[in-house]
Amino acid sequence: MKKIDVVTTSKSYPVYYGKGLFSKLKFLIDKNRLNRKIFIVVDENVHNYHSTKIDSFISGIDSKVCLYSFNANEINKSSSRLNDIYSALIENGFGRDTLIISIGGGITGDIAGYAASTFSRGVQIIHVPTTLLAMVDSSIGGKTGINFDSTKNIIGTFYQPEFILIDTDFLKTLPEEEFICGLGEIIKYSFLTGGEFLKKIKKGLPKSLKLNTKLLLNSIETCTKFKARIVENDERETKGLRKILNLGHTFAHAIEVERGHTIKHGQAVILGLTCSLYLSRKLGIINENHFKEYLSLLLKAKDRISLNFFYPMKIYEIMKRDKKSFDDKIKFVLIIEAGNILVDVEAPANMVLESINNGMDHFLVS
Ligand SMILES: NC(=O)c1ccc[n+]([C@@H]2O[C@H](COP(=O)([O-])OP(=O)(O)OC[C@H]3O[C@@H](n4cnc5c(N)ncnc54)[C@H](O)[C@@H]3O)[C@@H](O)[C@H]2O)c1
Protein backbone atom coordinates (compact mmCIF):
# COMPACT_ATOMS: atom_id res chain seq x y z
CA MET A 1 0.00 0.00 0.00
CA LYS A 2 1.49 3.36 -1.04
CA LYS A 3 1.53 6.16 1.51
CA ILE A 4 2.77 9.68 2.04
CA ASP A 5 3.33 10.89 5.60
CA VAL A 6 2.18 14.35 6.62
CA VAL A 7 4.16 15.54 9.63
CA THR A 8 2.67 18.66 11.21
CA THR A 9 3.23 20.26 14.60
CA SER A 10 -0.19 19.16 15.84
CA LYS A 11 -0.22 15.63 14.37
CA SER A 12 1.52 13.23 11.99
CA TYR A 13 -0.62 11.06 9.79
CA PRO A 14 -0.47 8.98 6.62
CA VAL A 15 -2.20 9.49 3.28
CA TYR A 16 -2.79 6.01 1.84
CA TYR A 17 -3.47 6.00 -1.89
CA GLY A 18 -4.13 3.57 -4.68
CA LYS A 19 -6.77 1.50 -6.41
CA GLY A 20 -9.33 -0.50 -4.42
CA LEU A 21 -8.06 0.71 -1.04
CA PHE A 22 -11.50 1.21 0.51
CA SER A 23 -11.64 -2.52 1.27
CA LYS A 24 -8.69 -1.91 3.63
CA LEU A 25 -10.48 0.75 5.69
CA LYS A 26 -11.39 -1.49 8.62
CA PHE A 27 -7.89 -2.99 8.68
CA LEU A 28 -6.38 0.52 8.79
CA ILE A 29 -8.72 1.67 11.56
CA ASP A 30 -7.64 -1.36 13.62
CA LYS A 31 -3.97 -0.93 12.72
CA ASN A 32 -4.02 2.74 13.79
CA ARG A 33 -5.94 1.76 16.97
CA LEU A 34 -8.67 4.33 16.37
CA ASN A 35 -11.96 4.76 18.22
CA ARG A 36 -14.56 2.04 17.65
CA LYS A 37 -17.72 4.20 17.69
CA ILE A 38 -18.08 5.22 14.08
CA PHE A 39 -20.17 8.05 12.64
CA ILE A 40 -20.03 8.16 8.85
CA VAL A 41 -20.84 11.39 7.01
CA VAL A 42 -21.38 10.28 3.43
CA ASP A 43 -22.20 12.29 0.32
CA GLU A 44 -25.59 10.89 -0.72
CA ASN A 45 -24.56 10.57 -4.39
CA VAL A 46 -21.49 8.61 -3.38
CA HIS A 47 -23.59 6.36 -1.18
CA ASN A 48 -25.99 5.71 -4.06
CA TYR A 49 -23.19 4.81 -6.46
CA HIS A 50 -21.02 2.88 -4.02
CA SER A 51 -23.57 1.43 -1.57
CA THR A 52 -22.28 -2.13 -1.96
CA LYS A 53 -18.80 -1.39 -0.68
CA ILE A 54 -19.91 1.18 1.92
CA ASP A 55 -22.61 -1.13 3.30
CA SER A 56 -20.16 -4.02 3.30
CA PHE A 57 -17.72 -1.90 5.37
CA ILE A 58 -20.56 -1.09 7.81
CA SER A 59 -21.61 -4.70 8.18
CA GLY A 60 -18.01 -5.61 9.05
CA ILE A 61 -18.01 -3.24 12.05
CA ASP A 62 -18.81 -5.03 15.31
CA SER A 63 -19.25 -1.84 17.36
CA LYS A 64 -21.59 1.17 17.21
CA VAL A 65 -21.91 2.63 13.71
CA CYS A 66 -24.23 5.30 12.29
CA LEU A 67 -24.54 6.62 8.76
CA TYR A 68 -25.46 10.25 8.08
CA SER A 69 -26.29 10.95 4.45
CA PHE A 70 -25.43 14.45 3.27
CA ASN A 71 -26.64 16.32 0.19
CA ALA A 72 -23.36 17.97 -0.79
CA ASN A 73 -23.71 21.46 -2.22
CA GLU A 74 -22.40 24.89 -1.20
CA ILE A 75 -25.78 25.95 0.23
CA ASN A 76 -25.70 22.94 2.55
CA LYS A 77 -22.14 23.67 3.67
CA SER A 78 -23.90 25.66 6.34
CA SER A 79 -24.47 26.11 10.06
CA SER A 80 -27.93 24.53 9.79
CA ARG A 81 -26.63 21.32 8.18
CA LEU A 82 -23.79 21.36 10.70
CA ASN A 83 -26.38 21.50 13.50
CA ASP A 84 -28.10 18.48 11.91
CA ILE A 85 -24.82 16.57 12.18
CA TYR A 86 -24.39 17.57 15.85
CA SER A 87 -28.03 16.53 16.53
CA ALA A 88 -27.54 13.15 14.85
CA LEU A 89 -24.38 12.59 16.89
CA ILE A 90 -26.10 13.48 20.16
CA GLU A 91 -29.37 11.64 19.43
CA ASN A 92 -27.41 8.50 18.62
CA GLY A 93 -25.40 8.68 21.82
CA PHE A 94 -21.98 9.56 20.38
CA GLY A 95 -19.41 11.18 22.68
CA ARG A 96 -15.71 11.94 22.95
CA ASP A 97 -14.72 8.44 21.80
CA THR A 98 -16.22 8.95 18.34
CA LEU A 99 -14.49 8.31 15.03
CA ILE A 100 -16.04 10.34 12.20
CA ILE A 101 -15.42 9.08 8.68
CA SER A 102 -16.17 11.52 5.87
CA ILE A 103 -16.79 9.90 2.49
CA GLY A 104 -17.29 12.41 -0.29
CA GLY A 105 -15.88 15.46 -2.03
CA GLY A 106 -14.50 18.68 -0.59
CA ILE A 107 -17.86 19.89 0.68
CA THR A 108 -18.48 16.75 2.73
CA GLY A 109 -14.88 16.74 3.98
CA ASP A 110 -15.00 20.42 5.00
CA ILE A 111 -18.25 20.19 6.99
CA ALA A 112 -17.48 16.78 8.52
CA GLY A 113 -14.00 18.04 9.44
CA TYR A 114 -15.49 21.10 11.12
CA ALA A 115 -17.99 18.92 13.01
CA ALA A 116 -15.15 16.62 14.13
CA SER A 117 -13.02 19.54 15.31
CA THR A 118 -15.79 21.01 17.45
CA PHE A 119 -17.97 18.11 18.62
CA SER A 120 -17.05 17.17 22.20
CA ARG A 121 -14.05 19.54 21.84
CA GLY A 122 -12.68 17.44 19.01
CA VAL A 123 -13.09 13.82 17.96
CA GLN A 124 -11.11 11.65 15.54
CA ILE A 125 -11.74 11.91 11.81
CA ILE A 126 -10.68 9.98 8.70
CA HIS A 127 -11.16 11.48 5.26
CA VAL A 128 -12.09 9.29 2.30
CA PRO A 129 -12.10 11.76 -0.62
CA THR A 130 -14.17 10.69 -3.62
CA THR A 131 -13.73 13.58 -6.07
CA LEU A 132 -10.53 14.35 -7.92
CA LEU A 133 -10.46 17.80 -6.31
CA ALA A 134 -10.68 16.32 -2.83
CA MET A 135 -8.03 13.69 -3.65
CA VAL A 136 -5.47 16.21 -4.92
CA ASP A 137 -6.22 19.05 -2.57
CA SER A 138 -9.05 19.55 -0.10
CA SER A 139 -8.69 16.39 2.00
CA ILE A 140 -5.05 17.19 2.76
CA GLY A 141 -3.87 19.84 5.20
CA GLY A 142 -6.55 20.00 7.86
CA LYS A 143 -8.53 23.07 6.78
CA THR A 144 -12.20 22.61 7.67
CA GLY A 145 -15.05 25.02 7.23
CA ILE A 146 -18.54 26.12 6.38
CA ASN A 147 -19.97 29.06 4.48
CA PHE A 148 -21.84 31.79 6.34
CA ASP A 149 -23.97 34.69 5.07
CA SER A 150 -22.76 33.98 1.53
CA THR A 151 -19.08 34.22 2.49
CA LYS A 152 -17.14 31.10 1.53
CA ASN A 153 -15.35 29.13 4.27
CA ILE A 154 -15.56 32.09 6.66
CA ILE A 155 -16.03 29.84 9.68
CA GLY A 156 -13.56 27.03 10.13
CA THR A 157 -10.72 25.39 11.96
CA PHE A 158 -7.37 23.72 11.35
CA TYR A 159 -7.87 20.10 12.32
CA GLN A 160 -5.76 17.22 11.09
CA PRO A 161 -7.28 13.78 10.45
CA GLU A 162 -6.08 10.41 11.76
CA PHE A 163 -5.42 9.38 8.17
CA ILE A 164 -6.62 9.94 4.63
CA LEU A 165 -7.56 7.06 2.37
CA ILE A 166 -7.59 7.78 -1.36
CA ASP A 167 -9.20 5.01 -3.39
CA THR A 168 -9.14 5.94 -7.08
CA ASP A 169 -11.94 3.43 -7.78
CA PHE A 170 -14.39 6.06 -6.52
CA LEU A 171 -13.51 8.15 -9.58
CA LYS A 172 -15.17 5.62 -11.89
CA THR A 173 -18.55 7.24 -11.20
CA LEU A 174 -17.33 10.85 -11.10
CA PRO A 175 -18.93 12.97 -13.86
CA GLU A 176 -16.59 14.52 -16.45
CA GLU A 177 -17.40 18.07 -15.27
CA GLU A 178 -16.11 17.14 -11.79
CA PHE A 179 -12.87 15.94 -13.39
CA ILE A 180 -12.51 19.45 -14.83
CA CYS A 181 -12.88 20.82 -11.30
CA GLY A 182 -10.05 18.58 -10.09
CA LEU A 183 -8.09 19.72 -13.08
CA GLY A 184 -8.40 23.33 -11.91
CA GLU A 185 -6.49 22.48 -8.72
CA ILE A 186 -4.05 20.23 -10.60
CA ILE A 187 -3.17 23.10 -12.98
CA LYS A 188 -2.70 25.29 -9.89
CA TYR A 189 -0.20 22.74 -8.51
CA SER A 190 1.60 22.57 -11.85
CA PHE A 191 2.06 26.37 -11.61
CA LEU A 192 3.25 26.02 -8.02
CA THR A 193 5.72 23.21 -8.71
CA GLY A 194 6.84 24.08 -12.25
CA GLY A 195 9.42 21.65 -13.67
CA GLU A 196 8.56 18.08 -14.69
CA PHE A 197 5.01 18.12 -13.38
CA LEU A 198 4.09 21.19 -15.44
CA LYS A 199 5.59 19.48 -18.52
CA LYS A 200 3.58 16.32 -17.89
CA ILE A 201 0.34 18.25 -17.45
CA LYS A 202 0.95 20.24 -20.64
CA LYS A 203 1.66 17.05 -22.58
CA GLY A 204 -1.14 14.97 -21.11
CA LEU A 205 -3.94 17.49 -20.97
CA PRO A 206 -5.50 17.14 -24.39
CA LYS A 207 -6.66 13.71 -23.23
CA SER A 208 -9.34 13.48 -20.52
CA LEU A 209 -7.78 12.77 -17.14
CA LYS A 210 -10.45 10.13 -16.61
CA LEU A 211 -8.86 8.12 -19.41
CA ASN A 212 -5.27 8.93 -18.53
CA THR A 213 -4.81 6.75 -15.44
CA LYS A 214 -1.06 7.17 -15.33
CA LEU A 215 -1.22 10.96 -15.27
CA LEU A 216 -4.12 10.81 -12.82
CA LEU A 217 -2.13 8.76 -10.29
CA ASN A 218 0.93 10.90 -10.85
CA SER A 219 -1.14 14.04 -10.22
CA ILE A 220 -2.58 12.67 -6.96
CA GLU A 221 0.90 11.73 -5.77
CA THR A 222 2.60 14.99 -6.81
CA CYS A 223 -0.12 17.31 -5.47
CA THR A 224 -0.38 15.40 -2.17
CA LYS A 225 3.39 15.43 -1.65
CA PHE A 226 3.62 19.12 -2.51
CA LYS A 227 0.73 20.12 -0.23
CA ALA A 228 2.04 17.89 2.57
CA ARG A 229 5.43 19.63 2.50
CA ILE A 230 3.81 23.09 2.57
CA VAL A 231 1.45 22.16 5.41
CA GLU A 232 4.30 20.63 7.40
CA ASN A 233 6.17 23.92 7.29
CA ASP A 234 3.22 26.24 7.80
CA GLU A 235 0.30 24.32 9.28
CA ARG A 236 -1.75 27.36 10.28
CA GLU A 237 -0.79 29.77 7.51
CA THR A 238 1.19 31.94 9.91
CA LYS A 239 4.47 32.04 7.98
CA GLY A 240 3.10 33.00 4.60
CA LEU A 241 4.26 29.76 2.99
CA ARG A 242 0.81 28.16 2.91
CA LYS A 243 -0.58 31.27 1.23
CA ILE A 244 0.80 30.13 -2.12
CA LEU A 245 -1.87 27.41 -2.12
CA ASN A 246 -4.38 30.22 -2.55
CA LEU A 247 -3.11 31.02 -6.05
CA GLY A 248 -6.23 32.02 -8.03
CA HIS A 249 -8.49 31.56 -5.02
CA THR A 250 -9.09 35.20 -4.03
CA PHE A 251 -10.72 35.65 -7.42
CA ALA A 252 -12.27 32.16 -7.40
CA HIS A 253 -14.12 32.47 -4.09
CA ALA A 254 -15.57 35.84 -5.11
CA ILE A 255 -16.62 34.45 -8.50
CA GLU A 256 -18.40 31.55 -6.77
CA VAL A 257 -20.35 33.99 -4.60
CA GLU A 258 -21.11 36.33 -7.53
CA ARG A 259 -22.45 33.32 -9.45
CA GLY A 260 -24.64 32.37 -6.45
CA HIS A 261 -22.76 29.03 -6.26
CA THR A 262 -24.11 27.99 -9.66
CA ILE A 263 -20.49 27.49 -10.74
CA LYS A 264 -18.39 24.73 -9.22
CA HIS A 265 -15.39 25.52 -7.04
CA GLY A 266 -12.90 23.89 -9.43
CA GLN A 267 -14.35 25.77 -12.41
CA ALA A 268 -14.07 29.01 -10.43
CA VAL A 269 -10.43 28.11 -9.70
CA ILE A 270 -9.74 27.93 -13.46
CA LEU A 271 -11.34 31.37 -13.91
CA GLY A 272 -9.50 32.69 -10.85
CA LEU A 273 -6.14 31.42 -12.11
CA THR A 274 -6.81 33.12 -15.45
CA CYS A 275 -7.60 36.44 -13.72
CA SER A 276 -4.44 36.03 -11.59
CA LEU A 277 -2.35 35.57 -14.71
CA TYR A 278 -3.73 38.79 -16.17
CA LEU A 279 -3.07 40.67 -12.92
CA SER A 280 0.48 39.28 -12.80
CA ARG A 281 0.97 40.59 -16.32
CA LYS A 282 -0.56 44.01 -15.61
CA LEU A 283 1.76 44.48 -12.64
CA GLY A 284 4.75 43.46 -14.77
CA ILE A 285 5.44 40.41 -12.61
CA ILE A 286 5.28 37.74 -15.32
CA ASN A 287 6.95 37.86 -18.73
CA GLU A 288 4.94 37.59 -21.93
CA ASN A 289 6.17 34.09 -22.88
CA HIS A 290 5.25 32.58 -19.56
CA PHE A 291 1.93 34.40 -19.57
CA LYS A 292 1.00 32.93 -22.95
CA GLU A 293 2.22 29.44 -22.03
CA TYR A 294 0.18 29.28 -18.82
CA LEU A 295 -2.88 30.94 -20.33
CA SER A 296 -3.02 28.35 -23.11
CA LEU A 297 -2.99 25.58 -20.49
CA LEU A 298 -5.97 27.13 -18.68
CA LEU A 299 -7.85 27.66 -21.91
CA LYS A 300 -7.78 23.89 -22.53
CA ALA A 301 -10.71 23.84 -20.09
CA LYS A 302 -12.52 26.55 -22.04
CA ASP A 303 -15.26 24.33 -23.48
CA ARG A 304 -16.20 23.08 -20.01
CA ILE A 305 -16.99 26.49 -18.54
CA SER A 306 -19.47 28.82 -20.16
CA LEU A 307 -20.52 32.19 -18.82
CA ASN A 308 -23.36 34.25 -20.26
CA PHE A 309 -22.52 37.37 -18.28
CA PHE A 310 -20.60 38.50 -15.18
CA TYR A 311 -20.35 41.61 -13.03
CA PRO A 312 -16.68 42.56 -12.47
CA MET A 313 -17.54 45.25 -9.91
CA LYS A 314 -19.59 42.79 -7.85
CA ILE A 315 -16.70 40.29 -7.90
CA TYR A 316 -14.35 43.06 -6.80
CA GLU A 317 -16.64 44.13 -3.94
CA ILE A 318 -16.93 40.51 -2.74
CA MET A 319 -13.13 40.17 -2.80
CA LYS A 320 -12.84 43.28 -0.65
CA ARG A 321 -14.78 41.67 2.13
CA ASP A 322 -12.98 38.33 1.66
CA LYS A 323 -11.02 36.99 4.62
CA LYS A 324 -7.70 37.45 2.81
CA SER A 325 -8.08 41.24 2.81
CA PHE A 326 -6.63 43.28 5.64
CA ASP A 327 -6.73 47.07 6.13
CA ASP A 328 -9.37 47.11 3.39
CA LYS A 329 -6.67 46.03 0.93
CA ILE A 330 -6.93 42.84 -1.08
CA LYS A 331 -3.81 40.70 -0.99
CA PHE A 332 -3.18 38.59 -4.09
CA VAL A 333 -1.09 35.52 -4.74
CA LEU A 334 0.54 36.06 -8.12
CA ILE A 335 2.89 34.22 -10.42
CA ILE A 336 6.34 35.27 -11.60
CA GLU A 337 6.85 31.93 -13.32
CA ALA A 338 5.87 28.36 -12.51
CA GLY A 339 7.56 27.47 -9.23
CA ASN A 340 8.11 31.12 -8.33
CA ILE A 341 5.10 32.64 -6.60
CA LEU A 342 4.57 36.02 -4.90
CA VAL A 343 2.18 36.42 -1.96
CA ASP A 344 0.54 39.46 -0.34
CA VAL A 345 0.63 41.55 -3.50
CA GLU A 346 -1.57 44.65 -3.54
CA ALA A 347 -2.95 46.05 -6.78
CA PRO A 348 -4.83 49.17 -7.88
CA ALA A 349 -8.59 48.69 -8.27
CA ASN A 350 -8.59 49.48 -11.99
CA MET A 351 -6.02 46.72 -12.69
CA VAL A 352 -7.98 44.20 -10.66
CA LEU A 353 -11.17 45.06 -12.53
CA GLU A 354 -9.41 44.84 -15.89
CA SER A 355 -7.95 41.46 -14.92
CA ILE A 356 -11.41 40.15 -14.02
CA ASN A 357 -12.71 41.39 -17.36
CA ASN A 358 -9.82 40.00 -19.41
CA GLY A 359 -9.68 36.67 -17.61
CA MET A 360 -13.38 35.91 -17.57
CA ASP A 361 -13.94 37.19 -21.10
CA HIS A 362 -12.26 34.02 -22.44
CA PHE A 363 -15.07 31.94 -20.99
CA LEU A 364 -18.01 34.06 -22.21
CA VAL A 365 -20.27 32.37 -24.72
CA SER A 366 -21.39 34.78 -27.41
N1 LIG B 1 -10.29 22.25 2.99
C1 LIG B 1 -9.55 22.63 1.98
O1 LIG B 1 -8.32 22.77 2.09
C2 LIG B 1 -10.18 22.87 0.64
C3 LIG B 1 -9.38 23.02 -0.51
C4 LIG B 1 -10.01 23.17 -1.74
C5 LIG B 1 -11.40 23.18 -1.83
N2 LIG B 1 -12.14 23.04 -0.69
C6 LIG B 1 -13.62 23.02 -0.76
O2 LIG B 1 -14.01 21.86 -1.47
C7 LIG B 1 -15.31 22.09 -2.03
C8 LIG B 1 -15.35 21.53 -3.43
O3 LIG B 1 -15.12 20.16 -3.37
P1 LIG B 1 -15.53 19.17 -4.57
O4 LIG B 1 -15.15 19.78 -5.87
O5 LIG B 1 -15.01 17.85 -4.22
O6 LIG B 1 -17.12 19.26 -4.56
P2 LIG B 1 -18.30 18.40 -3.92
O7 LIG B 1 -17.96 17.89 -2.61
O8 LIG B 1 -19.52 19.24 -4.08
O9 LIG B 1 -18.49 17.20 -4.94
C9 LIG B 1 -18.86 17.51 -6.28
C10 LIG B 1 -20.04 16.69 -6.75
O10 LIG B 1 -19.58 15.37 -7.04
C11 LIG B 1 -20.43 14.40 -6.41
N3 LIG B 1 -19.55 13.27 -6.13
C12 LIG B 1 -18.59 13.18 -5.19
N4 LIG B 1 -17.90 12.04 -5.33
C13 LIG B 1 -18.46 11.37 -6.36
C14 LIG B 1 -18.19 10.13 -6.98
N5 LIG B 1 -17.16 9.37 -6.63
N6 LIG B 1 -19.00 9.75 -8.01
C15 LIG B 1 -20.02 10.53 -8.42
N7 LIG B 1 -20.31 11.72 -7.90
C16 LIG B 1 -19.53 12.15 -6.87
C17 LIG B 1 -21.01 15.12 -5.24
O11 LIG B 1 -22.24 14.57 -4.84
C18 LIG B 1 -21.18 16.53 -5.78
O12 LIG B 1 -22.38 16.63 -6.50
C19 LIG B 1 -15.55 23.57 -1.94
O13 LIG B 1 -16.52 23.85 -0.95
C20 LIG B 1 -14.21 24.17 -1.53
O14 LIG B 1 -14.34 25.33 -0.75
C21 LIG B 1 -11.57 22.89 0.52
PDBQT file of the ligand as one rigid body, heavy atoms in Angstrom, charges set to zero:
ROOT
HETATM    1  N1  LIG A 401     -10.292  22.250   2.987  1.00  0.00    +0.000 N 
HETATM    2  C1  LIG A 401      -9.547  22.633   1.977  1.00  0.00    +0.000 C 
HETATM    3  O1  LIG A 401      -8.315  22.772   2.091  1.00  0.00    +0.000 OA
HETATM    4  C2  LIG A 401     -10.183  22.866   0.639  1.00  0.00    +0.000 A 
HETATM    5  C3  LIG A 401      -9.385  23.019  -0.508  1.00  0.00    +0.000 A 
HETATM    6  C4  LIG A 401     -10.012  23.172  -1.744  1.00  0.00    +0.000 A 
HETATM    7  C5  LIG A 401     -11.402  23.179  -1.827  1.00  0.00    +0.000 A 
HETATM    8  N2  LIG A 401     -12.144  23.043  -0.690  1.00  0.00    +0.000 N 
HETATM    9  C6  LIG A 401     -13.618  23.022  -0.757  1.00  0.00    +0.000 C 
HETATM   10  O2  LIG A 401     -14.008  21.859  -1.473  1.00  0.00    +0.000 OA
HETATM   11  C7  LIG A 401     -15.308  22.091  -2.025  1.00  0.00    +0.000 C 
HETATM   12  C8  LIG A 401     -15.353  21.530  -3.432  1.00  0.00    +0.000 C 
HETATM   13  O3  LIG A 401     -15.118  20.157  -3.374  1.00  0.00    +0.000 OA
HETATM   14  P1  LIG A 401     -15.527  19.172  -4.571  1.00  0.00    +0.000 P 
HETATM   15  O4  LIG A 401     -15.154  19.777  -5.866  1.00  0.00    +0.000 OA
HETATM   16  O5  LIG A 401     -15.010  17.846  -4.220  1.00  0.00    +0.000 OA
HETATM   17  O6  LIG A 401     -17.120  19.260  -4.563  1.00  0.00    +0.000 OA
HETATM   18  P2  LIG A 401     -18.302  18.403  -3.923  1.00  0.00    +0.000 P 
HETATM   19  O7  LIG A 401     -17.965  17.889  -2.607  1.00  0.00    +0.000 OA
HETATM   20  O8  LIG A 401     -19.519  19.242  -4.075  1.00  0.00    +0.000 OA
HETATM   21  O9  LIG A 401     -18.489  17.204  -4.941  1.00  0.00    +0.000 OA
HETATM   22  C9  LIG A 401     -18.855  17.515  -6.277  1.00  0.00    +0.000 C 
HETATM   23  C10 LIG A 401     -20.044  16.686  -6.754  1.00  0.00    +0.000 C 
HETATM   24  O10 LIG A 401     -19.581  15.372  -7.036  1.00  0.00    +0.000 OA
HETATM   25  C11 LIG A 401     -20.426  14.402  -6.415  1.00  0.00    +0.000 C 
HETATM   26  N3  LIG A 401     -19.555  13.270  -6.129  1.00  0.00    +0.000 N 
HETATM   27  C12 LIG A 401     -18.587  13.183  -5.188  1.00  0.00    +0.000 A 
HETATM   28  N4  LIG A 401     -17.900  12.043  -5.335  1.00  0.00    +0.000 NA
HETATM   29  C13 LIG A 401     -18.460  11.370  -6.363  1.00  0.00    +0.000 A 
HETATM   30  C14 LIG A 401     -18.188  10.127  -6.982  1.00  0.00    +0.000 A 
HETATM   31  N5  LIG A 401     -17.159   9.374  -6.628  1.00  0.00    +0.000 N 
HETATM   32  N6  LIG A 401     -18.998   9.746  -8.012  1.00  0.00    +0.000 NA
HETATM   33  C15 LIG A 401     -20.017  10.526  -8.424  1.00  0.00    +0.000 A 
HETATM   34  N7  LIG A 401     -20.310  11.723  -7.899  1.00  0.00    +0.000 NA
HETATM   35  C16 LIG A 401     -19.532  12.148  -6.868  1.00  0.00    +0.000 A 
HETATM   36  C17 LIG A 401     -21.006  15.123  -5.243  1.00  0.00    +0.000 C 
HETATM   37  O11 LIG A 401     -22.239  14.567  -4.842  1.00  0.00    +0.000 OA
HETATM   38  C18 LIG A 401     -21.183  16.532  -5.777  1.00  0.00    +0.000 C 
HETATM   39  O12 LIG A 401     -22.385  16.634  -6.503  1.00  0.00    +0.000 OA
HETATM   40  C19 LIG A 401     -15.552  23.567  -1.935  1.00  0.00    +0.000 C 
HETATM   41  O13 LIG A 401     -16.517  23.848  -0.946  1.00  0.00    +0.000 OA
HETATM   42  C20 LIG A 401     -14.211  24.168  -1.526  1.00  0.00    +0.000 C 
HETATM   43  O14 LIG A 401     -14.337  25.325  -0.752  1.00  0.00    +0.000 OA
HETATM   44  C21 LIG A 401     -11.575  22.885   0.524  1.00  0.00    +0.000 A 
ENDROOT
TORSDOF 0
